[in-house]
């Protein structure tokens, strides 16, 4: 039996979570025992939104997923490492503002797999060009492995939704 790479399992888990979380019609309520329940109404197809999100007939589209891995050069002093991290986060913010990055985040723990990006771009070549703008990549603290990924087109709405529930911006340094 072929051993499954850990990121394949993470991709499947991420996909399941996104499918559950991306439903804008999902309502949450609290029952008498204080437990949250989800009341999911029947939603109608929205052709304008499907076009806006680039959805195919299944509500899906191609993205490029990048797995951020520990790079070969981790010898930076703490001040340099902190400055690189701040610049890395600023680069993430810029790519998101430009509409090229729809999802990013670190993994918990201290393993070699550090985080993910999900790019809304034409292909791996364009995503690689974007990652080359990252100071942490340039410094060798991180490396990327890219895979084309077929995921829910509604993933693009996550960024919009998240802006409405965010109190502090991670790049503010506060």
C-alpha positions as CSV (number, residue, x, y, z in Angstrom):
1,X,0.0,0.0,0.0
2,X,1.3,3.4,-1.0
3,X,2.0,5.7,2.0
4,X,-0.2,8.9,1.7
5,X,1.6,12.2,1.9
6,X,0.3,14.2,5.0
7,X,-0.7,17.2,2.9
8,X,-3.1,15.0,0.9
9,X,-5.0,14.3,4.1
10,X,-4.8,18.0,5.1
11,X,-6.3,18.9,1.6
12,X,-9.2,16.6,2.1
13,X,-9.8,17.9,5.6
14,X,-9.5,21.5,4.4
15,X,-12.0,20.8,1.6
16,X,-14.6,19.4,4.0
17,X,-14.3,22.3,6.4
18,X,-14.5,24.8,3.5
19,X,-17.6,23.2,2.1
20,X,-19.3,23.4,5.4
21,X,-18.1,27.0,6.2
22,X,-18.6,28.6,2.8
23,X,-22.4,28.4,2.7
24,X,-23.6,32.0,3.1
25,X,-27.2,30.8,3.8
26,X,-26.2,28.8,6.8
27,X,-27.8,30.0,9.9
28,X,-26.7,29.3,13.5
29,X,-28.9,29.3,16.5
30,X,-28.7,28.2,20.1
31,X,-31.1,25.6,21.4
32,X,-32.4,25.4,25.0
33,X,-29.4,23.5,26.2
34,X,-27.0,26.2,25.0
35,X,-25.7,24.1,22.1
36,X,-25.2,25.7,18.7
37,X,-27.3,24.2,15.9
38,X,-27.2,24.9,12.1
39,X,-30.4,25.4,10.2
40,X,-29.4,25.2,6.5
41,X,-32.1,26.5,4.2
42,X,-32.5,25.4,0.6
43,X,-30.6,27.9,-1.5
44,X,-31.2,28.7,-5.2
45,X,-28.6,28.8,-7.9
46,X,-27.2,32.3,-8.4
47,X,-25.9,32.5,-12.0
48,X,-24.4,36.0,-11.4
49,X,-22.5,34.9,-8.4
50,X,-21.3,31.7,-10.2
51,X,-19.9,33.9,-13.0
52,X,-18.3,36.3,-10.5
53,X,-16.6,33.5,-8.6
54,X,-15.6,31.7,-11.8
55,X,-17.6,28.6,-10.9
56,X,-18.1,25.7,-13.3
57,X,-21.4,23.8,-13.4
58,X,-20.5,22.0,-10.1
59,X,-19.7,25.2,-8.3
60,X,-16.0,24.4,-8.4
61,X,-12.9,25.9,-10.0
62,X,-9.1,25.5,-10.2
63,X,-6.8,27.0,-7.7
64,X,-3.2,26.6,-6.9
65,X,-2.4,25.3,-3.4
66,X,1.0,26.0,-2.1
67,X,2.5,24.1,0.9
68,X,4.9,26.3,2.8
69,X,7.8,24.2,4.2
70,X,10.7,24.9,6.4
71,X,13.5,26.3,4.2
72,X,17.2,25.4,4.2
73,X,18.3,28.7,5.8
74,X,17.0,29.0,9.4
75,X,20.2,30.6,10.7
76,X,18.9,34.2,11.0
77,X,19.2,36.0,14.3
78,X,16.0,36.7,16.2
79,X,15.7,40.3,15.0
80,X,16.2,39.3,11.4
81,X,13.8,36.4,11.7
82,X,11.1,38.7,13.3
83,X,11.6,41.3,10.5
84,X,11.3,38.5,7.8
85,X,8.1,37.3,9.5
86,X,6.6,40.7,9.5
87,X,7.5,41.2,5.8
88,X,6.1,37.7,5.0
89,X,2.8,38.7,6.6
90,X,2.7,42.0,4.8
91,X,3.3,40.1,1.5
92,X,0.4,37.8,2.3
93,X,-1.8,40.9,2.9
94,X,-0.8,42.4,-0.4
95,X,-1.5,39.2,-2.4
96,X,-4.9,38.9,-0.7
97,X,-5.7,42.6,-1.4
98,X,-4.8,42.0,-5.1
99,X,-7.3,39.1,-5.2
100,X,-4.6,36.6,-6.0
101,X,-4.5,34.8,-2.6
102,X,-7.9,33.6,-1.2
103,X,-6.7,31.6,1.8
104,X,-3.5,31.4,3.9
105,X,-2.6,30.2,7.3
106,X,0.0,28.5,9.4
107,X,-0.1,25.0,10.8
108,X,0.2,24.4,14.5
109,X,3.3,22.8,15.9
110,X,6.9,23.0,14.8
111,X,7.0,20.5,12.0
112,X,8.5,21.1,8.5
113,X,5.1,21.8,7.0
114,X,4.6,25.4,8.1
115,X,1.4,26.6,6.3
116,X,-0.6,26.9,3.1
117,X,-1.6,29.4,0.5
118,X,-4.5,29.0,-1.9
119,X,-4.0,31.1,-5.0
120,X,-6.7,32.2,-7.4
121,X,-4.4,32.3,-10.5
122,X,-4.2,30.7,-13.9
123,X,-1.6,28.1,-12.9
124,X,1.5,27.1,-11.0
125,X,3.8,29.4,-13.0
126,X,1.9,32.5,-11.9
127,X,1.7,31.3,-8.3
128,X,5.5,30.7,-8.3
129,X,6.1,34.3,-9.5
130,X,3.9,35.5,-6.6
131,X,5.7,33.4,-4.0
132,X,9.1,34.8,-5.2
133,X,8.0,38.2,-3.9
134,X,7.9,36.7,-0.3
135,X,10.9,37.9,1.8
136,X,10.9,34.6,3.7
137,X,11.2,32.7,0.5
138,X,13.9,35.0,-0.8
139,X,15.8,34.5,2.5
140,X,15.5,30.7,2.4
141,X,13.4,30.5,5.6
142,X,10.6,28.9,3.6
143,X,10.2,26.9,0.4
144,X,7.0,26.1,-1.5
145,X,5.5,23.0,-3.1
146,X,2.7,23.8,-5.5
147,X,-0.2,21.7,-6.6
148,X,-3.2,22.6,-8.8
149,X,-6.4,22.0,-6.8
150,X,-10.0,21.7,-7.7
151,X,-12.0,23.4,-5.0
152,X,-15.2,25.3,-4.3
153,X,-15.5,28.5,-6.2
154,X,-17.2,30.0,-3.1
155,X,-13.9,29.9,-1.3
156,X,-13.4,33.4,-2.6
157,X,-16.1,34.5,-0.3
158,X,-14.2,33.4,2.8
159,X,-11.9,36.5,2.7
160,X,-14.9,38.8,2.5
161,X,-16.7,37.0,5.3
162,X,-13.6,36.9,7.5
163,X,-13.1,40.7,7.2
164,X,-16.5,41.1,9.0
165,X,-15.4,39.0,12.0
166,X,-11.8,40.2,12.4
167,X,-11.1,42.7,15.2
168,X,-7.3,42.9,14.8
169,X,-5.2,42.6,11.7
170,X,-2.3,40.2,12.1
171,X,0.1,42.5,10.2
172,X,-0.5,45.4,12.5
173,X,1.9,43.9,15.0
174,X,-0.4,44.6,18.0
